[in-house]
Amino acid sequence: MVFNIEITLKRSRAKEIYIYLNQYLISHYTVSENSIFDFVTSRTDELEQVNFIEEYDSLEETKTSKFYEYFTLAENIAYDLISCD
C-alpha cells in the first residue's frame, strides 16, 4: 500500500512550507518550499523546483528536525489510513 501525505504549514506573513511523507517500499520524509504534488502532477517540470529544505529516510532521523511533530502527525495519519483498510 502506498501513501503520500502532505501537510502545508503557513505562519502569518511567512512563506508556506510543506511536510511530506511518502510511504512506498520505505518511508521518506521531506520539508520543502514547494509542494511535491506540483511535480507529481506536472505543474512543475523539474524536481529541483520543489526546493527541498530537509530530507530523511526514517522517522528516527527526523527527531533532530524542528518539524519532528509534523512528521509524527503524518505518520499517525498514515497508520490511521492503513487501519481503515
C-alpha positions as CSV (number, residue, x, y, z in Angstrom):
1,M,0.0,0.0,0.0
2,V,1.3,3.5,-0.9
3,F,0.6,6.6,1.0
4,N,1.6,10.2,0.2
5,I,0.7,12.6,2.9
6,E,1.5,16.3,2.7
7,I,0.9,18.9,5.4
8,T,1.0,22.6,4.5
9,L,2.3,24.9,7.2
10,K,1.8,28.6,6.9
11,R,2.6,31.2,9.5
12,S,1.3,34.7,9.3
13,R,3.5,36.8,7.0
14,A,5.6,33.8,6.3
15,K,6.1,31.5,3.3
16,E,4.3,28.2,3.2
17,I,6.4,25.1,3.7
18,Y,5.4,21.5,3.0
19,I,5.9,18.5,5.2
20,Y,5.7,15.4,3.1
21,L,5.7,11.6,3.9
22,N,6.0,9.1,1.1
23,Q,5.4,5.5,2.3
24,Y,6.1,3.1,-0.5
25,L,8.7,0.4,-0.1
26,I,10.4,2.6,2.6
27,S,9.3,5.8,4.2
28,H,10.8,9.1,3.0
29,Y,10.3,12.4,4.9
30,T,10.9,15.8,3.4
31,V,10.4,19.5,4.2
32,S,10.2,21.7,1.1
33,E,9.4,25.2,-0.1
34,N,7.0,24.0,-2.8
35,S,4.6,21.1,-2.9
36,I,5.9,17.7,-4.2
37,F,2.5,17.3,-5.7
38,D,3.2,20.2,-8.1
39,F,6.0,18.0,-9.5
40,V,3.9,14.8,-9.4
41,T,1.0,16.5,-11.2
42,S,3.3,18.2,-13.8
43,R,2.7,21.8,-12.5
44,T,6.4,21.9,-12.1
45,D,8.8,20.4,-14.7
46,E,11.9,19.7,-12.5
47,L,12.1,18.0,-9.1
48,E,14.7,20.7,-8.2
49,Q,11.8,23.3,-8.3
50,V,10.4,21.7,-5.2
51,N,13.3,23.2,-3.2
52,F,13.9,20.6,-0.5
53,I,15.0,22.0,2.8
54,E,15.3,18.7,4.7
55,E,15.2,15.0,3.7
56,Y,15.1,11.9,5.9
57,D,14.8,8.2,5.4
58,S,13.3,7.3,8.8
59,L,11.1,8.8,11.5
60,E,14.0,8.3,13.9
61,E,16.2,10.6,11.8
62,T,13.5,13.4,11.9
63,K,13.9,13.7,15.7
64,T,16.6,16.3,15.1
65,S,14.3,18.4,12.9
66,K,12.2,21.3,14.3
67,F,9.4,19.8,12.2
68,Y,9.5,16.4,14.0
69,E,6.0,16.8,15.5
70,Y,4.6,17.3,11.9
71,F,6.4,14.2,10.7
72,T,4.9,12.3,13.6
73,L,1.5,13.7,12.7
74,A,1.9,12.5,9.1
75,E,3.0,9.0,10.4
76,N,-0.1,8.8,12.5
77,I,-2.4,9.8,9.6
78,A,-0.8,7.1,7.5
79,Y,-1.3,4.5,10.2
80,D,-4.9,5.6,10.6
81,L,-5.5,5.2,6.9
82,I,-3.9,1.7,6.9
83,S,-6.1,0.6,9.8
84,C,-9.2,1.7,7.9
85,D,-8.5,-0.9,5.2
